[in-house]
Amino acid sequence: MRCLLLLVTSSPTSPESVRAFHLALLMRSQGNQVSVFLAQNGVLAAICGDLHTAGTSIAQALAAGIHVYALNEDLALRGLGPDDVIPGVQVSGYDELAELALEESTTVSGAF
C-alpha cells in the first residue's frame, strides 16, 4: 500500500485544490493511505467544507478514510481556530506536517 500526502495551499474553489481532492479520492479508492494537509488559503476548505465542484467535499474525503489536516498557524492568521473547522479535520502545526512528510514510504505532492 502506498502512502500519499497532498499539500494544498490554494483556495477551495481553485482548479489545483479541486484536482488535489479528486486525486485523493481516486488514490484512496485504490486502497492507498491518503492524507491532505491544508495550508495558506487551503485552510478555508476546512471551514466552508465544500469545494463547489462535482460534489467533492471535505466530508466525502473524510468519509472515504482520507486524513485531513489544517495548519493551525494559517487558521489563526485568518482569525479562525480549531472550533471553526468541520468535525473530523485535524488542526495541526508544522511539526505534524514534517512528521507526515518524513514517514517511510510516503510520497509528498503539492497542489498549489
Secondary structure by P-SEA (a helix, b strand, c coil): cbbbbbbbccccccaaaaaaaaaaaaaaaabbbbbbbbcccccccccccccccccccaaaaaaabbbbbbcaaaaaaaccccccccccbbbbcaaaaaaaaacccbbbbbcc
